[in-house]
Amino acid sequence: MRKLFPYPVLVGEVDLEIRQARLDDVPVEFSMISASQRTVALHEIERTSWQTAVLEVRARVPRRELDSGPWTNVTCAAMLFERRTNVRTVFSLTPEQSGSWVGEVVLHRDRHLGRAELAVQVVGTVGGVDGRLIGQDRNPWTIDLLASTPAKKHGVKMVWVDFSSEENAHLLPFRTDPWAVDTSGDEPTLYLNKRFEGLEALLGSGRAADRDVQNLLLSHIAKDTWTTLFNSAVQSVQTDDRGRPEWPGGWRENTLRRMLPDILPDHSPDDALKEIVTRLSNDDGGGDLHTRVLHAAAVQARLTRNLGGFVRALRRSAQEEDQ
Amino acid sequence: MNQFPEHLLSLPSEAAIGHLTEAVLQGRAPIPTRAIDRAARPHPAMELRTTAPIRELIDEAQRRFEDTPTEADPWLAPRLHSVLRLTRAEAADGGLWNHLALRVASDYVFWRHAGRSSKLHPVSKVNRSRFVGPFHTQAFARLWWAAELFRDGYDYQPVVVACQNQDILNTALRMTVVLHRPTAQAILRLVADGTASGGREANALVKAVNAAGSTLSFETIAPDAEPDPDAYQSWALDRDDDLLFFEKLPEGPDDGRTPLASVNRLTELFRKLFADAPVRGRKVIKEIP
């Protein structure tokens, strides 16, 4: 656990395993559960009309530490959380002889939409106080109702569209641009313009000769994207009644947490956020802030390019479009 | 002339946001209805809902609370929830709320959320996020979710308590601790019984509870009973557009009340937390032994 607690908490690892998933009592193929990605893909084309999903789970807790520690009345529960539907349900687990805890987690279709998070928490009595949180897993599972292959999704959705077509009326003003970044929705989207001559061919090209210009263009797109994400995220920050900025949650918070260390390296994340919000509300132009944002965007762009994932993803999406 | 669309549709945020220019938000330019109608689509999984009963509610709200728009919240929240009969999965689609705010009832958004002019912004305008925004800020989503998260089974009375207090509505609604029904009900009980009825008090209470929730598992101390999804579903399907309640509170889905013992337990715990919480403007009076 990362936070500081005013009482002893578990040091050893707490872990959750999903052993089986059933949709309306029919077992889900094992390939739909990915332990390495910690994701369950519940969306199957053949069975879109399911009502209830049941996950059989097993939680492992550091048993020896628990036995010798100061905790009593220890219980273990699985917690299902989806922000979009505001569902947070706790399922208590039952101890097994081996020291692990087992139980079932139930999802109702009407109460979930996209990606739900499943984590485990250990609770006990410490120092005379009941119900203290003493351990949780660092790595929650994602229960995905949308994806058909289990993969964790982070970052920016990328789509190739024709900016001048009727269906994308909101992109019409940008029809002469090669790309556009949209930050208005629940997840940010990078639109690439199919109508922009040569763009698709260049990004989709596998030729070595195109590699340099490809990389240059990609880092340009990435830098643009990160700058837009950051600006939009910063503008969504609200302040509490004492004027302190609050983390906005979701991709906006992820973006800020990712980029702030490069923008204000000497500040803690909380202080950096405060500093940025203050600077932007002054009417002096923010000093060197915008230069720093561009720098941080360049760092992110370099990271994504070096990882190669951005390039491959773009190339793949261009090829899929061709088929 | 009936300029309102017949059905409630889904308007993607990216299509909606482009129309919310400064001029539109300041009420100087109309919202381009034709462009919106081109971009709006039926919700993929939802039965079509007619807008007529929603319009009736909105008109009545503006009549009743003509000079005090804030007071419309406790009246409208349960009634909007009762008329729409959405599942949570449906309500999670921001497109419905966008369409409601931009196309079906933009007059309400301007009326309820008219901004004040300030030195920095001499022309008053409506905040963009009242049209297209997160569930706790968007003009209609906040009312629907307040009703859904603060009702006690079929009983909408706690929703009225929550919406009468803008601090609860603005602060508590966005906190994950209130997703646990006994926690939400215990907070509202302290607001209703006068312990924390003022804005500052309610705010301090909610923050104290939220802070305590980072080390205490309210779910373990005060377990909830799972709401009955079948009861909710049959309520959601049982729509009757002619049945509008203007005076009496409607009844919500009968999907199970919050366990009383759990609410009692948390009420006492929160009462103690609140006694120690800093309240702006509250003097700390030390008793001399």
Interface residues (C-beta under 8 A of the other chain):
Chain A: K3 F5 P6 Y7 T52 T75 A77 M79 F81 R84 T85 N86 V87 R88 T89 V90 S92 V106 H108 R109 D110 R111 H112 L113 G114 Q121 V123 V129 D130 G131 R132 L133 E166 A169 H170 P173 D182 S184 G185 D186 T189 D241
Chain B: P12 S13 E14 A15 A16 I17 G18 A35 R38 A39 T87 R88 A89 A91 A92 D93 G94 V132 F135 W145 E148 L149 T176 L179 H180 N203 S214 T215 L216 S217 F218 E219 T220 I221 P223 D224 E226 P229 Y232 Q233 A236 R280
